[in-house]
Amino acid sequence: MSAESGLSLMLDLPGGAAFRPTLPDCLQAAAAAYEDAEYLVSSDQRVSFREAERASAKIARALLALGSTKESRVGLLMSNRPFWAVIFFGIARAGGITVPFSTFYQAPEIAWCLAHTDVETLIIEPSYLRQDYLALLEAAIPGLADQKGPTLFFPDFPFLRRIIVAGACDRAWALSLDDALDAAASRAEIDDAFLARVEAAISPADRLLIICTSGSSGEPKAVVHTHGVAVRITNSFLDYLDLRRGDRNYTGQPFFWIGGLNVNLLPALQAGMCLIFADRPEPAELARLIADESITRLSLWPAQIKAIVEAAEREGVSLASVRSGLGAPRDEAGLVIPADRRMGGVLGMTESFGMHSIDRRTTPLPRGKGGTWGRHLPGVERRIVDPITRAVLPPGSKGELEVRGYTLMQGYYKRDREEVFAADGWFATDDLCTIDADDFLYFHGRAGEMIKTSGANVSPREVELALQSHAGIEEAIVFGVPDSVRGETIVAVIVPVGEGRFDEAAARGHLATRISSFKIPHRFVAMAKEEIPRTGSEKPIKGVLRDRLADQSSNKE
């Protein structure tokens, strides 16, 4: 334990193995503790903990051979599968910073993330489902399609030097991952001993991840997290999330978002759990996968669980192997926890590497505390302040939640710390909450406009700007309306240009090439300019519009 910070300088796996809180050390400890137990399983790969360690060492040596060095930024555009995890571990072992790219990204989003995070090396798969990433990259990077070799120099992306493709590719600009691995294997000086020296030079304070997430201004934010934060907080989650050695876990949460990492990939590594991957995330296939692989734990959103249960009933597939994440929570004796003694949810954000407010899943809450979103995670401080004056409010008062502690990000990439944190380290979450005298937090909604739909943050301003770039749209007003399945439904109020009629199909097609599919509004409402309530300065009053349309909201796509 550091006397100055209170942070643990060493952590323990459930089996007792001690390690420094860096991802390379955590991986080595897990490989030694869990050896040949399955860790990453897909239809064509079954990877043990020991094999993940060996395979990621090859990735690390390949990056070192290409010239990557301490905190080189490596983008990763790939679907959830074993190789995503192996590459992520390899980047960390080489001392690099992983920049996960969303598989939902369209060309403008790829371009922004590449440029803003100063990616040096981008590793991609050629395609996934309907997404052709080779074509998307050529649309995102002007001149890439005409490139004659794999060494890159583009003025708009001045730090990008190479794009590595894991799979079949005929582009002259692409560097084959197999070729990179072969080249590294021929470099005798980059051996296991050299890699060990690189890993020993990585500290908990070194940067591990830059995660892009929606920002309230319309432009995304790039959240920077260290090895120490990622490893320490996920180690602490083992005590809360009922994670057991040998559990077989399926998650619908992608690794490019925080939920895929903080309650799935990294806790599974430390707990000795197996992660199961699906070829296609369709309900019927997932139901069969649960039965075939004897999956014991699901990490899904309610809408996903509902669809799987319905598919299982149609297909006659048993989900009996699942002990956690399906149906009502149970206590340690296996008894269903009464509804009035269950959590209402857990509260966290990318900036705090997930949950800062939490309670044990298998422990009934004290009477009268049902619906809480949890007490503070040890090492995290919380307080409620007046959203206007920033004065600290007493227990039971409703206001904006601020948090402080070791789990917080270093900051936003390319933004001064003083822009983001208060002078004494507090971070404003934009969440409206109360905290009672017993430290139980209750969530009341968002103080700002950010929309939370099916677990994803969506910036209304980003969607508005994309819509207003359409020639037939004069004004777009985007907001969230409460929804029992998604949390919030995205609604867009549209003012067409002139006397024209609004063409919803054309608007959807316009958005499909500009923003991720989950950001596209579920519902469009055309209005005349004079129908929209406004302030004296002509700013739309979204609250009035939201209230007017809330009772008309639907779940249609």
C-alpha positions as a printed Julia matrix, in Angstrom:
557×3 Matrix{Float64}:
   0.0     0.0     0.0
   1.32    3.44   -0.93
   1.35    5.58    2.2
   0.81    8.75    0.17
  -2.07    7.65   -2.09
  -3.64    4.71   -0.26
  -3.42    2.7    -3.48
  -2.38   -0.95   -3.39
   1.01   -1.48   -4.96
   0.27   -5.19   -5.31
  -3.02   -6.99   -6.05
  -4.1   -10.61   -5.62
  -5.96  -12.99   -7.88
  -8.7   -15.04   -6.16
  -6.27  -17.96   -6.2
  -3.73  -15.95   -4.24
  -1.17  -14.98   -6.91
   0.16  -11.45   -6.35
   0.97   -9.03   -9.16
   1.63   -5.37   -9.86
  -1.45   -3.46  -11.13
  -0.39   -3.34  -14.78
  -2.07   -5.31  -17.53
   1.1    -7.23  -18.52
   1.66   -8.36  -14.92
  -2.03   -9.22  -14.51
  -1.94  -11.37  -17.66
   1.21  -13.17  -16.54
  -0.31  -13.89  -13.13
  -3.54  -15.21  -14.68
  -1.64  -17.43  -17.12
   0.36  -18.9   -14.24
  -2.72  -19.38  -12.04
  -5.25  -20.67  -14.58
  -2.88  -22.22  -17.15
  -4.82  -24.33  -19.67
  -8.35  -23.41  -18.56
 -10.42  -21.89  -21.36
 -10.44  -18.1   -21.42
 -11.59  -17.02  -24.92
 -13.93  -19.23  -26.97
 -15.49  -18.66  -30.38
 -16.77  -20.99  -33.11
 -13.27  -21.36  -34.57
 -10.97  -20.72  -31.59
 -10.61  -22.03  -28.04
  -7.87  -20.05  -26.28
  -6.59  -20.85  -22.8
  -5.11  -18.33  -20.39
  -1.62  -19.62  -21.17
  -2.25  -19.45  -24.94
  -3.55  -15.87  -24.64
  -0.31  -14.94  -22.91
   1.81  -16.58  -25.61
  -0.18  -15.17  -28.54
  -0.18  -11.64  -27.12
   3.61  -11.82  -26.68
   3.91  -12.31  -30.46
   1.74   -9.26  -31.07
   3.86   -7.22  -28.67
   7.09   -8.26  -30.38
   5.61   -7.43  -33.82
   4.7    -3.91  -32.65
   8.15   -3.41  -31.12
   9.77   -4.55  -34.37
   7.68   -1.97  -36.27
   9.03    0.79  -34.05
   6.24    1.16  -31.51
   7.49    2.5   -28.23
   6.24    3.65  -24.82
   2.7     5.03  -25.16
   2.54    4.72  -28.94
  -1.15    4.99  -29.84
  -2.54    1.89  -31.54
  -6.08    1.91  -32.88
  -8.07   -1.33  -32.85
 -11.08   -1.7   -35.15
 -12.39   -5.22  -34.68
 -15.51   -7.04  -33.52
 -15.72   -8.89  -30.21
 -13.71  -12.07  -30.66
 -10.7   -13.75  -29.06
  -8.23  -11.92  -31.28
  -9.46   -8.52  -30.06
  -8.39   -9.46  -26.54
  -5.07  -10.95  -27.69
  -4.2    -7.81  -29.67
  -5.23   -5.55  -26.77
  -2.96   -7.47  -24.42
  -0.17   -7.34  -26.98
  -0.43   -3.56  -27.33
  -0.31   -3.18  -23.55
   2.71   -5.49  -23.24
   4.6    -3.41  -25.83
   3.91   -0.31  -23.73
   1.36    1.09  -26.17
  -1.98    2.82  -25.66
  -4.99    1.08  -27.2
  -7.56    3.3   -28.91
 -10.64    1.1   -29.43
 -12.67    2.02  -32.53
 -16.4     1.35  -32.55
 -17.53   -1.19  -35.13
 -20.55    1.1   -35.63
 -18.35    3.94  -36.88
 -18.98    5.51  -40.26
 -16.23    7.23  -42.27
 -16.5    10.69  -40.61
 -16.33    9.12  -37.15
 -13.3     7.02  -38.1
 -11.57   10.13  -39.46
 -12.26   12.1   -36.27
 -10.98    9.36  -33.98
  -7.84    8.76  -36.07
  -6.94   12.45  -36.14
  -7.91   13.44  -32.61
  -6.17   10.56  -30.83
  -3.02   10.74  -33.0
  -3.12    7.05  -33.9
   0.23    5.78  -35.15
  -0.75    2.2   -35.99
  -4.27    1.04  -36.81
  -5.09   -2.68  -36.62
  -8.33   -3.76  -38.31
 -10.28   -6.76  -39.54
 -11.33   -6.43  -43.2
 -15.07   -6.57  -42.52
 -17.72   -7.48  -39.98
 -21.34   -8.25  -40.78
 -22.35   -5.53  -43.28
 -19.41   -3.24  -42.57
 -16.57   -3.15  -45.11
 -13.79   -1.54  -43.11
 -11.37   -1.36  -46.03
 -13.84    0.77  -48.0
 -14.73    2.83  -44.92
 -11.07    3.65  -44.31
 -10.63    4.71  -47.92
 -13.63    7.01  -47.5
 -12.27    8.36  -44.2
  -8.68    9.0   -45.35
  -8.42   11.04  -48.59
  -5.76    9.55  -50.85
  -5.54    6.19  -49.1
  -7.03    4.26  -52.02
  -4.23    5.58  -54.29
  -1.45    4.72  -51.85
   1.23    2.47  -53.41
   2.79    1.1   -50.25
   2.2     0.46  -46.53
   4.18    3.4   -45.12
   1.73    6.27  -44.69
   2.11   10.06  -44.56
  -1.14   12.04  -44.75
  -1.32   15.73  -43.73
  -4.76   15.26  -42.11
  -3.43   12.33  -40.07
   0.19   13.33  -39.46
   1.01   10.6   -36.94
  -0.55    7.65  -38.82
   2.23    5.43  -40.2
   0.64    2.09  -40.94
  -2.6     0.11  -41.14
  -2.31   -3.56  -40.24
  -5.0    -5.89  -41.56
  -5.78   -9.13  -39.71
  -7.23  -11.14  -42.58
  -7.37  -11.3   -46.36
  -6.69   -7.96  -48.06
  -5.56   -6.89  -51.54
  -4.89   -3.2   -50.79
  -1.4    -1.85  -51.47
  -1.65    0.4   -48.42
  -2.23   -2.51  -46.03
   0.38   -4.32  -43.98
  -0.52   -7.94  -43.34
  -0.57   -8.93  -39.68
   0.92  -12.32  -40.62
   3.81  -10.55  -42.36
   4.36   -8.33  -39.31
   4.45  -11.4   -37.04
   6.88  -13.2   -39.36
   9.17  -10.18  -39.5
   9.26   -9.92  -35.72
  10.05  -13.63  -35.37
  13.19  -13.09  -37.46
  14.48  -10.37  -35.12
  16.62  -12.3   -32.66
  17.18   -9.24  -30.49
  13.44   -8.9   -29.78
  13.24  -12.08  -27.74
  11.38  -13.05  -24.57
  14.05  -11.45  -22.4
  13.77   -8.15  -24.27
   9.97   -8.19  -23.97
  10.29   -8.88  -20.24
  12.43   -5.74  -19.89
   9.81   -3.72  -21.78
   7.03   -5.02  -19.52
   9.05   -4.34  -16.37
   9.35   -0.7   -17.47
   5.55   -0.3   -17.58
   4.13    1.29  -14.43
   0.57    1.49  -13.08
   0.64    5.22  -13.87
   1.3     4.64  -17.59
  -1.57    5.21  -20.0
  -3.38    2.1   -21.22
  -6.5     3.26  -23.07
  -8.04    6.2   -24.88
 -11.79    5.55  -25.18
 -13.88    7.85  -27.37
 -17.38    8.57  -26.09
 -20.11   11.03  -27.01
 -19.65   14.62  -25.87
 -22.34   17.15  -25.05
 -20.98   19.69  -27.57
 -21.48   17.3   -30.49
 -17.81   16.37  -30.79
 -16.78   13.16  -28.97
 -14.54   13.1   -25.9
 -11.43   10.95  -25.66
 -11.14    9.49  -22.13
  -7.64    8.53  -20.96
  -7.18    5.69  -18.45
  -4.06    4.15  -16.94
  -3.03    0.56  -16.28
  -3.5     1.12  -12.57
  -7.08    2.32  -12.85
  -8.18   -0.46  -15.23
  -6.61   -3.27  -13.24
  -7.34   -2.02   -9.73
 -11.01   -1.23  -10.24
 -11.78   -4.49  -12.05
 -10.02   -6.34   -9.25
 -12.32   -4.62   -6.77
 -15.39   -5.58   -8.86
 -14.67   -9.28   -8.21
 -16.06   -8.79   -4.72
 -19.32   -7.28   -5.97
 -20.37   -8.97   -9.22
 -20.58  -12.63   -8.16
 -17.82  -13.69  -10.56
 -16.56  -17.24  -10.07
 -13.62  -19.19  -11.37
 -14.8   -21.43  -14.19
 -17.87  -19.3   -14.99
 -18.7   -19.22  -18.7
 -19.72  -15.71  -19.67
 -21.42  -14.2   -22.72
 -21.66  -10.44  -23.12
 -23.42   -8.31  -25.66
 -21.32   -5.34  -24.57
 -18.56   -4.54  -27.09
 -14.97   -4.22  -25.97
 -14.69   -0.78  -27.58
 -17.01    0.54  -24.84
 -16.28    0.5   -21.14
 -18.85   -2.2   -20.26
 -17.09   -4.77  -22.4
 -13.85   -4.19  -20.53
 -14.74   -3.39  -16.94
 -17.3    -6.13  -16.15
 -16.27   -8.71  -18.76
 -12.81   -8.95  -20.33
 -10.67   -7.73  -17.43
 -12.61   -9.28  -14.51
 -12.73  -12.58  -16.41
  -8.95  -12.46  -16.71
  -8.56  -11.98  -12.97
 -11.31  -14.36  -11.85
 -10.39  -17.27  -14.14
 -13.64  -17.05  -16.13
 -14.23  -18.04  -19.74
 -15.61  -15.55  -22.28
 -17.79  -16.97  -25.07
 -18.16  -15.13  -28.39
 -20.96  -15.38  -30.97
 -20.46  -15.22  -34.73
 -23.67  -13.22  -35.12
 -25.45  -11.52  -32.21
 -28.91  -12.76  -33.16
 -31.3   -13.96  -30.39
 -31.89  -17.48  -31.74
 -28.16  -18.06  -32.27
 -27.38  -16.73  -28.8
 -29.97  -19.03  -27.22
 -28.39  -22.04  -28.92
 -24.91  -20.81  -27.93
 -25.97  -20.62  -24.27
 -27.13  -24.23  -24.38
 -24.22  -25.59  -26.43
 -21.49  -23.88  -24.36
 -23.24  -24.25  -20.96
 -23.0   -20.51  -20.38
 -23.47  -19.61  -16.71
 -23.39  -15.8   -16.76
 -24.91  -13.2   -19.09
 -23.87   -9.56  -19.24
 -26.63   -8.02  -21.36
 -29.13   -5.2   -21.49
 -32.78   -6.02  -20.63
 -33.94   -5.77  -24.25
 -31.29   -8.3   -25.3
 -32.25  -10.73  -22.52
 -35.94  -10.46  -23.44
 -35.19  -11.28  -27.08
 -33.05  -14.31  -26.14
 -35.69  -15.71  -23.77
 -38.35  -15.36  -26.45
 -36.11  -17.02  -29.05
 -35.3   -19.88  -26.67
 -39.0   -20.51  -26.13
 -39.65  -20.55  -29.89
 -36.69  -22.84  -30.59
 -37.25  -25.14  -27.61
 -33.77  -24.38  -26.27
 -32.95  -24.67  -22.56
 -31.27  -21.77  -20.77
 -30.97  -23.75  -17.52
 -27.18  -23.4   -17.33
 -27.43  -19.64  -16.67
 -27.08  -18.8   -12.97
 -26.49  -15.04  -13.25
 -27.89  -12.32  -15.47
 -31.14  -14.04  -16.43
 -34.25  -13.46  -14.33
 -34.5   -12.1   -10.82
 -31.29  -11.83   -8.74
 -30.75  -14.5    -6.09
 -28.9   -14.47   -2.79
 -26.01  -16.76   -1.9
 -28.45  -19.46   -0.8
 -30.11  -19.39   -4.23
 -33.29  -17.7    -3.03
 -34.88  -14.94   -5.1
 -34.23  -11.53   -3.55
 -37.55   -9.71   -2.88
 -38.28   -6.87   -5.31
 -38.27   -4.27   -2.54
 -34.73   -5.26   -1.52
 -33.09   -5.18   -4.95
 -30.86   -2.59   -6.6
 -32.43   -0.18   -9.05
 -29.21   -0.27  -11.06
 -25.53    0.56  -10.75
 -24.16    3.96  -11.68
 -20.92    4.76  -13.43
 -19.43    6.23  -16.56
 -16.49    5.85  -18.92
 -14.69    8.61  -17.02
 -14.7     6.51  -13.82
 -13.95    3.22  -15.62
 -17.5     2.13  -14.88
 -19.3     1.88  -11.58
 -18.52    4.32   -8.81
 -21.79    3.37   -7.05
 -22.43   -0.31   -6.46
 -23.6    -3.01   -4.03
 -23.22   -6.78   -3.92
 -25.54   -8.52   -6.35
 -26.18  -11.49   -4.05
 -26.91   -9.5    -0.88
 -30.46   -8.25   -0.21
 -30.56   -4.54    0.53
 -31.59   -3.31    3.98
 -35.31   -2.78    4.29
 -36.42    0.57    2.93
 -33.45    0.86    0.56
 -34.96   -0.84   -2.47
 -34.35    0.94   -5.76
 -31.01    2.4    -4.69
 -28.18    2.54   -7.2
 -25.65    1.6    -4.58
 -23.16    2.84   -2.03
 -19.74    4.18   -2.92
 -17.06    1.88   -4.26
 -14.17    1.89   -1.75
 -11.63    4.52   -2.73
 -14.28    6.7    -4.41
 -15.82    9.79   -2.81
 -19.24   11.15   -3.84
 -21.14   14.3    -3.0
 -24.25   16.15   -4.18
 -23.96   19.8    -5.19
 -26.34   22.49   -6.35
 -26.12   22.46  -10.18
 -26.02   26.25  -10.32
 -24.1    27.45   -7.25
 -21.98   24.27   -6.86
 -22.6    24.45   -3.1
 -22.38   21.07   -1.34
 -25.84   19.85   -0.28
 -26.77   17.82    2.84
 -27.83   14.13    2.75
 -31.19   13.54    1.08
 -30.95   16.63   -1.14
 -31.41   16.33   -4.89
 -28.66   17.81   -7.01
 -25.77   16.98   -9.34
 -23.45   14.15   -8.4
 -19.72   14.8    -8.21
 -17.13   12.04   -7.75
 -13.47   11.92   -6.8
 -10.97    9.09   -6.36
  -8.48    6.69   -7.88
 -10.87    5.28  -10.51
 -11.19    8.56  -12.38
  -9.6     9.08  -15.75
  -6.4    11.05  -16.14
  -8.43   13.48  -18.21
  -9.68   14.04  -21.73
  -7.03   13.7   -24.43
  -5.88   17.12  -25.66
  -7.72   18.99  -22.91
  -6.09   20.61  -19.9
  -6.93   18.98  -16.59
  -8.19   22.33  -15.27
 -10.93   22.3   -17.93
 -12.25   18.99  -16.65
 -11.72   18.73  -12.89
 -12.29   21.14  -10.04
  -9.14   22.39   -8.34
  -9.63   19.87   -5.52
 -10.12   16.93   -7.89
 -13.93   16.63   -8.02
 -15.52   15.65  -11.33
 -19.06   16.74  -12.27
 -21.02   13.76  -13.67
 -24.1    15.58  -15.03
 -26.25   13.03  -13.14
 -29.08   14.19  -10.89
 -29.08   12.12   -7.69
 -29.66   12.03   -3.97
 -27.47   10.3    -1.38
 -29.11    9.47    1.93
 -27.52    9.48    5.38
 -26.58    5.8     4.99
 -24.62    6.42    1.75
 -27.27    4.91   -0.55
 -27.54    6.77   -3.86
 -30.74    7.24   -5.86
 -30.6     8.26   -9.53
 -33.14   10.78  -10.83
 -31.99   11.46  -14.39
 -29.55   13.61  -16.31
 -28.85   17.25  -15.62
 -27.78   17.8   -19.23
 -29.04   16.71  -22.63
 -26.98   13.55  -23.16
 -29.21   10.64  -24.23
 -28.67    7.14  -22.8
 -30.2     4.52  -25.1
 -29.62    0.77  -24.68
 -26.51    1.55  -22.64
 -24.96    3.91  -25.21
 -24.4     7.65  -24.81
 -25.7     9.74  -27.71
 -24.98   13.45  -28.06
 -28.1    15.27  -29.33
 -25.9    17.98  -30.83
 -23.92   15.47  -32.89
 -27.13   14.06  -34.37
 -28.55   17.55  -34.96
 -25.46   18.63  -36.88
 -25.57   15.48  -39.01
 -29.26   16.02  -39.81
 -28.8    19.72  -40.6
 -26.16   18.84  -43.18
 -29.03   17.4   -45.28
 -30.21   19.86  -47.95
 -33.89   19.33  -47.14
 -33.64   20.03  -43.39
 -33.61   23.56  -42.04
 -33.55   22.68  -38.34
 -33.26   19.5   -36.27
 -34.03   19.25  -32.55
 -32.97   15.96  -30.93
 -33.71   14.7   -27.43
 -34.48   11.55  -25.46
 -37.9    10.37  -24.34
 -38.22    7.77  -21.53
 -38.59    4.22  -22.83
 -39.2     1.05  -20.79
 -36.93   -1.09  -22.97
 -34.13    1.2   -24.16
 -34.05    3.6   -21.22
 -34.54    6.44  -23.67
 -35.86    6.61  -27.24
 -34.14    9.12  -29.54
 -36.62   11.58  -31.04
 -35.82   14.13  -33.77
 -38.13   17.05  -34.45
 -37.53   18.24  -38.01
 -38.27   21.59  -39.66
 -38.11   21.01  -43.44
 -36.65   23.64  -45.76
 -39.28   26.04  -47.11
 -42.61   24.45  -47.87
 -41.07   21.07  -48.59
 -42.22   17.79  -47.09
 -39.94   15.85  -44.78
 -38.59   12.63  -46.33
 -37.78   10.31  -43.43
 -36.23    7.6   -45.61
 -33.87   10.14  -47.19
 -32.92   11.48  -43.75
 -32.16    7.98  -42.47
 -30.05    7.24  -45.54
 -28.19   10.51  -45.06
 -27.39    9.67  -41.44
 -26.37    6.08  -42.21
 -23.15    7.25  -43.89
 -22.31    9.86  -41.25
 -23.02    8.53  -37.76
 -23.2     5.17  -36.0
 -26.47    3.27  -36.4
 -27.32    3.45  -32.66
 -27.31    7.28  -32.89
 -29.97    7.42  -35.61
 -33.29    8.61  -34.13
 -35.94    5.98  -33.54
 -38.66    8.49  -34.26
 -38.93   11.56  -36.5
 -41.58   14.25  -36.1
 -41.96   16.99  -38.75
 -43.12   20.39  -37.47
 -43.48   23.87  -38.85
 -41.04   26.38  -37.42
 -43.81   28.32  -35.67
 -45.06   25.16  -33.88
 -41.86   24.79  -31.87
 -41.8    26.39  -28.39
 -38.87   28.77  -28.03
 -37.17   31.07  -25.57
 -36.97   34.81  -26.12
 -33.67   34.24  -27.9
 -35.35   31.74  -30.27
 -33.69   28.69  -28.71
 -35.97   25.59  -28.84
 -37.34   24.56  -25.45
 -36.6    20.85  -25.54
 -38.29   20.11  -22.21
 -41.66   21.28  -23.53
 -41.21   19.29  -26.74
 -40.16   16.23  -24.74
 -43.22   16.43  -22.51
 -45.48   16.96  -25.51
 -44.17   13.92  -27.34
 -43.38   11.59  -24.43
 -46.82   10.0   -24.24
 -46.77    9.45  -28.0
 -43.37    7.74  -28.05
 -43.07    4.29  -29.55
 -40.39    1.64  -29.83
 -40.31    1.5   -33.59
 -36.93    1.69  -35.23
